Amino acid sequence: MESHVSSLAAKFAGYRHLVPLLSRDDVVYLNSSYAPPSNLIVHEALARFSHESLHDPDPKPSWQAAVEDVRALVARYINTELSCIAFTRDTTEALGNFIRSLQFQPGDNVVILDSEHPNHAYGWMALQSAGLEVRQVLTTAEERSTGKVTAANAATFEPYVDERTRAIGLSSIMFHSGQKNDVAGICSAFRPRGIHVLADLTQQVGFAPVDAKALGISAAGFSLHKGLNCPTGIACMYVDPDVLKEINPVPPIVGYGAVSNARADLLVPKGPVTFHPDSRRFDHLNLSLVGAAAAKAFLTFYLDSLGPSDLEEHLYSLGDALQEACRKLGVGIIGPSERENHAPHLYILNLLDPGWAPFLRSHGVYVSHYRLGVRVSLGFYNNEADIRRLADVVGAGVAEGLPLCC
């Protein structure tokens, strides 16, 4: 095991040069869950796109072909068919497409965690005026009082579910805590009861393997600008083919891309509108072609060079080093410690004093600050030296009198 960890460290050390920002001595970048620093793989794809837009009189057909290449790469990554993938602007739109397509009666309900990402939670809450009840599983009060965060499983949702529950919405990995929820177990428990499960996979995609079929989800949304390092403006929506038969056949937003019997001459006939029978009904004609160029380049690199499983293990190994460094400093880490219940890349340090944010930034340490503490999030480009530098800065803060907890 130790030799495998060493070989992975050596492998990923060879890719660190792809992120020029990290060559600076004054930057320790540990903020991938907010926005990763760009890399030469994406930079070259964007430069090529720009060059083509300047010098090629007709580049758009090749750019559109790249979109279908990305669809195939995403399908390969999450173990599904091409027809299950649609492109959206962001995770919010992907989740909203499904939320707005779900058929319900006034008095039906959906269940979410009270700590769910706002972009997901508000999508459901917007339907309250139409009679949908949104039930929130209470978790944040315990988090505040005990400092403990527990990954959600089927038992977490069971007390809130009844015969009128239409769906459960949750993130596979929570942005604020790093907890990795038991999505597969939740699907196994509730989907046979006719309850859909809508998953936000944004904090998992690009950091670890994803198997949509094994998870058993009804649908999912995920942006490509976090773990997959693309510019903002491109995301994906996955829908189980069987679920498409149960939701509204008319997508929430209809354009040329959603219609299967659209005319090539762009004239709109008076006859019936026929939508694509698969997830492509959620596609738009115009999407971020520059985003697709970046996605094609980085997904190819991610799948064929980094390797999702290798990257996941590399990140977990760095997480182990982070936990050991924090233990020596007396710094607590919020959230489950077991790998099966915790993200490989995202760790919350129990540093709540407001003085930590400016102190870390003044020492070139880039992290995020949330209600539970300092969020450290790792990427393929990080190494143990970054962890040691973070530990040194935290140690210096303690020496200057900053408290380790509130």
C-alpha positions in Angstrom: 0.0 0.0 0.0 2.8 2.4 0.9 4.6 1.8 -2.4 1.3 2.4 -4.3 0.9 5.7 -2.5 4.5 6.6 -3.3 4.0 5.7 -7.0 0.8 7.8 -7.2 2.7 10.7 -5.6 5.4 10.4 -8.2 2.8 10.2 -11.0 0.9 13.3 -9.9 4.1 15.2 -9.3 4.7 14.9 -13.0 1.5 16.8 -13.7 2.1 19.7 -11.2 3.9 21.8 -13.9 0.6 21.9 -15.8 -0.6 24.5 -13.3 1.8 27.5 -13.6 0.2 29.3 -10.6 1.8 26.7 -8.3 5.3 27.7 -9.4 5.0 30.8 -7.3 6.5 30.6 -3.9 3.9 33.0 -2.5 0.9 30.9 -3.3 -0.4 27.8 -1.6 -3.6 27.0 -3.5 -6.1 24.8 -1.6 -9.4 26.0 -3.0 -10.4 23.6 -5.8 -14.0 23.4 -4.5 -14.4 27.1 -5.1 -12.6 27.3 -8.4 -9.4 25.4 -9.4 -6.5 27.3 -11.0 -6.4 26.7 -14.7 -3.9 24.5 -16.3 -2.0 24.2 -19.6 -4.4 21.5 -20.9 -7.3 23.9 -20.8 -5.2 26.9 -21.7 -4.1 25.2 -25.0 -7.6 24.2 -25.8 -8.8 27.8 -25.3 -5.9 29.2 -27.3 -6.7 26.8 -30.2 -10.3 27.8 -30.1 -9.3 31.5 -30.1 -6.9 30.9 -33.0 -9.6 29.1 -35.0 -12.1 31.9 -34.3 -9.5 34.4 -35.7 -8.3 32.5 -38.7 -10.8 29.8 -39.7 -13.6 31.1 -41.9 -16.0 28.3 -40.8 -14.9 26.8 -37.4 -18.4 26.3 -36.0 -19.0 22.8 -37.5 -15.9 21.4 -35.8 -16.8 23.1 -32.6 -20.3 21.5 -32.7 -18.7 18.1 -33.4 -16.6 18.6 -30.3 -19.8 18.9 -28.3 -20.7 15.4 -29.3 -17.2 14.2 -28.4 -17.7 15.7 -24.9 -21.1 13.9 -24.6 -19.4 10.6 -25.3 -16.6 11.4 -22.8 -19.1 12.3 -20.1 -21.1 9.2 -20.8 -18.0 7.0 -20.6 -17.0 8.7 -17.3 -20.3 8.2 -15.5 -21.1 4.8 -17.1 -24.2 5.7 -19.1 -25.4 6.0 -22.7 -25.0 9.1 -24.9 -28.7 9.6 -24.9 -28.8 10.1 -21.2 -26.7 13.3 -21.3 -27.8 16.8 -21.9 -25.8 20.0 -21.8 -26.9 22.9 -19.6 -25.4 26.3 -18.6 -24.8 25.2 -15.0 -25.8 22.8 -12.2 -28.7 25.1 -11.3 -30.3 24.7 -14.8 -29.6 21.0 -14.8 -31.3 20.4 -11.5 -34.1 22.9 -12.4 -34.9 21.0 -15.6 -35.7 17.9 -13.6 -37.4 19.8 -10.8 -39.7 21.6 -13.2 -40.4 18.3 -15.1 -41.5 16.4 -12.1 -45.2 15.8 -12.1 -46.9 16.3 -8.7 -50.2 17.1 -7.1 -50.7 19.9 -4.5 -49.9 18.3 -1.1 -47.2 16.1 -2.5 -43.7 16.6 -0.9 -40.0 16.4 -1.5 -37.3 16.0 1.1 -33.9 17.7 1.3 -31.3 18.3 3.9 -31.5 21.7 5.6 -27.8 22.1 4.7 -28.4 21.4 1.0 -26.8 23.8 -1.5 -29.0 26.9 -2.1 -29.0 26.4 -5.9 -30.6 23.0 -5.3 -32.9 23.9 -2.4 -34.4 27.0 -3.9 -35.3 25.1 -7.0 -37.6 22.9 -5.0 -38.8 25.8 -2.8 -39.9 27.8 -5.8 -42.7 25.2 -6.3 -44.2 25.7 -2.9 -46.7 28.2 -4.3 -47.9 25.4 -6.6 -48.7 23.2 -3.6 -45.4 21.2 -3.3 -44.3 20.8 0.3 -40.6 21.0 0.9 -39.5 19.0 3.9 -36.1 19.8 5.4 -34.2 17.2 7.3 -32.9 19.0 10.4 -29.1 18.7 10.7 -27.6 22.2 11.1 -28.6 22.6 14.8 -26.7 19.5 15.8 -23.7 20.6 13.7 -23.6 23.9 15.5 -24.0 22.4 19.0 -21.8 19.4 18.7 -19.4 20.2 15.9 -20.2 16.8 14.4 -21.3 16.3 10.8 -22.7 12.9 9.8 -23.1 11.6 6.2 -26.7 11.2 5.2 -28.1 7.7 4.4 -31.6 6.2 4.0 -32.2 6.3 7.7 -31.6 10.0 7.7 -34.6 10.6 5.3 -36.9 7.8 6.5 -38.7 9.8 9.2 -39.6 12.5 6.7 -40.8 10.3 3.9 -44.4 9.2 3.4 -46.8 8.0 0.7 -46.9 11.5 -0.8 -43.2 11.9 -1.1 -42.3 12.4 -4.8 -38.5 13.0 -4.6 -35.4 13.3 -2.5 -32.9 15.9 -3.5 -29.3 15.9 -2.2 -25.7 16.5 -3.1 -23.5 13.4 -3.3 -20.7 15.4 -1.6 -21.7 18.5 0.5 -19.8 21.7 -0.3 -19.8 22.9 3.3 -18.6 19.8 5.2 -17.1 17.2 2.8 -19.6 14.6 3.9 -20.1 11.9 1.2 -23.7 10.9 1.4 -24.8 7.3 0.8 -26.6 8.1 -2.5 -26.7 4.4 -3.6 -28.2 3.3 -0.3 -30.8 6.1 -0.5 -31.7 5.1 -4.0 -31.9 1.5 -3.1 -34.3 2.2 -0.2 -36.6 4.8 -1.9 -36.7 4.4 -5.6 -38.5 1.0 -5.4 -41.2 3.0 -3.5 -41.7 5.3 -6.5 -39.6 8.2 -5.0 -37.1 9.8 -7.3 -33.6 10.8 -6.2 -32.1 13.9 -7.8 -28.4 14.3 -7.1 -26.0 17.2 -7.4 -22.7 15.6 -8.3 -20.7 18.8 -8.8 -18.3 18.2 -5.8 -17.7 14.6 -6.9 -17.2 14.9 -10.7 -13.6 15.3 -11.5 -12.4 14.3 -8.1 -13.5 10.6 -8.0 -15.1 7.9 -10.1 -18.9 8.2 -10.8 -21.2 5.4 -11.8 -24.7 6.6 -12.5 -26.0 3.1 -12.9 -24.5 1.8 -9.7 -25.8 4.8 -7.8 -29.3 4.2 -9.1 -30.2 7.9 -9.3 -33.2 9.2 -11.2 -31.4 12.2 -12.5 -28.3 14.4 -11.7 -26.8 17.7 -12.5 -23.1 18.7 -12.4 -21.0 21.6 -13.5 -17.7 21.1 -15.3 -16.0 24.1 -13.8 -14.9 22.4 -10.5 -13.1 19.1 -10.7 -13.1 19.2 -14.5 -11.4 22.6 -14.6 -13.5 24.1 -17.4 -14.6 27.7 -17.7 -18.0 28.4 -16.2 -21.0 28.2 -18.5 -21.1 24.5 -19.3 -22.7 21.7 -17.2 -24.4 18.3 -17.7 -27.7 16.8 -16.9 -28.2 13.0 -16.6 -31.6 11.4 -16.6 -32.3 7.7 -16.2 -34.1 6.5 -19.4 -36.9 4.9 -17.5 -37.5 8.1 -15.5 -38.0 10.1 -18.8 -41.2 8.1 -19.2 -42.6 9.4 -15.9 -41.8 13.1 -16.1 -43.3 15.9 -18.1 -42.5 15.2 -21.8 -42.3 18.9 -22.5 -39.1 20.4 -21.1 -39.3 23.6 -19.0 -37.4 25.6 -21.7 -38.1 24.8 -25.3 -35.9 25.8 -28.2 -34.7 24.3 -31.5 -32.4 21.9 -29.7 -35.2 20.2 -27.8 -37.3 19.4 -30.9 -36.7 16.2 -32.9 -38.9 17.2 -35.9 -37.4 20.7 -36.3 -36.8 21.7 -39.9 -33.4 22.3 -41.3 -34.5 25.5 -43.0 -35.5 26.8 -39.5 -39.2 27.4 -40.5 -41.6 26.4 -37.8 -44.6 24.4 -39.2 -48.1 24.4 -37.8 -48.0 20.7 -37.1 -47.3 19.0 -33.7 -44.0 19.5 -31.9 -42.1 16.3 -31.3 -39.5 16.4 -28.6 -36.4 14.2 -28.4 -37.4 11.0 -26.7 -34.2 11.0 -24.6 -32.3 13.5 -22.4 -31.4 15.6 -25.5 -34.9 17.2 -25.1 -33.1 19.4 -22.5 -30.4 20.6 -24.9 -30.2 24.1 -26.3 -29.1 24.9 -29.8 -26.6 27.4 -28.5 -24.3 26.3 -25.7 -20.8 27.2 -24.6 -18.8 25.9 -27.5 -15.6 27.3 -26.0 -16.5 25.4 -22.8 -17.0 22.3 -24.8 -13.5 22.7 -26.3 -12.0 22.9 -22.8 -14.1 20.0 -21.6 -13.0 17.7 -24.5 -9.4 18.4 -23.7 -9.6 18.1 -20.0 -11.9 15.1 -19.9 -9.6 13.2 -22.2 -6.7 14.0 -19.9 -8.7 13.1 -16.8 -9.9 9.8 -18.1 -6.8 8.7 -20.0 -3.9 10.2 -18.0 -4.9 11.2 -14.5 -7.4 8.3 -14.0 -10.4 8.9 -11.8 -9.5 6.1 -9.3 -5.9 7.1 -9.2 -6.8 10.7 -8.5 -9.3 9.8 -5.8 -6.6 7.7 -4.0 -4.0 10.5 -4.4 -6.5 13.0 -2.9 -7.3 10.7 0.0 -3.6 10.2 0.7 -3.2 14.0 0.8 -6.2 14.1 3.1 -4.6 11.6 5.4 -1.5 13.8 5.5 -3.7 16.8 6.3 -5.5 15.0 9.1 -2.2 14.0 10.6 -0.8 17.5 10.4 -3.9 18.9 12.0 -3.8 16.3 14.8 -0.3 17.4 15.7 -1.4 21.0 15.8 -4.5 20.3 17.8 -6.8 21.4 15.0 -10.1 19.5 14.6 -11.5 18.5 11.3 -15.2 18.7 10.9 -17.1 15.7 9.3 -16.7 12.0 9.1 -13.3 10.6 9.2 -14.0 7.3 7.4 -13.2 7.4 3.7 -16.6 5.9 2.7 -18.4 8.8 4.3 -16.0 11.6 3.4 -15.0 13.3 0.1 -11.4 12.7 -1.1 -10.6 16.3 -1.6 -12.6 18.5 0.8 -11.8 19.0 4.5 -13.2 21.6 7.0 -10.7 22.8 9.6 -12.3 23.9 12.9 -10.8 27.4 12.7 -13.7 29.7 13.3 -12.1 32.8 14.7 -12.6 35.6 12.1 -8.9 36.4 12.3 -7.9 33.3 10.5 -9.2 34.4 7.1 -7.0 37.5 6.7 -4.1 35.7 8.4 -4.1 32.8 5.9 -4.5 35.0 2.9 -1.7 37.3 4.1 0.6 34.2 4.0 -0.5 33.2 0.5 -2.8 30.4 1.6 -5.9 30.3 -0.6 -8.9 28.5 1.1 -12.6 29.2 1.6 -14.3 30.1 4.9 -17.7 28.8 5.8 -19.9 28.6 8.9 -18.2 25.4 10.1 -14.6 26.6 9.6 -11.9 26.8 7.0 -12.5 24.7 3.9 -9.3 23.1 2.4 -10.0 21.6 -1.0 -7.4 19.7 -3.0 -6.8 19.1 -6.7 -4.7 16.9 -8.9 -1.9 19.4 -8.7 -1.5 19.5 -4.9 1.2 17.6 -3.0 2.4 17.0 0.6 4.6 20.0 0.5 1.4 22.1 0.2 0.0 20.4 3.3 3.2 21.1 5.2 3.2 24.7 4.2 -0.5 25.0 5.3 0.5 23.4 8.6 3.4 25.8 9.1 1.1 28.8 8.5 -1.5 27.5 10.9 1.2 26.9 13.5 2.5 30.4 13.0 -1.1 31.7 13.5 -1.4 29.8 16.8 2.0 31.2 17.9 0.6 34.7 17.3 -2.4 34.0 19.5 -5.1 33.0 17.0 -7.5 30.6 18.7 -7.9 27.1 17.3 -11.7 27.2 17.8 -14.4 29.7 18.6 
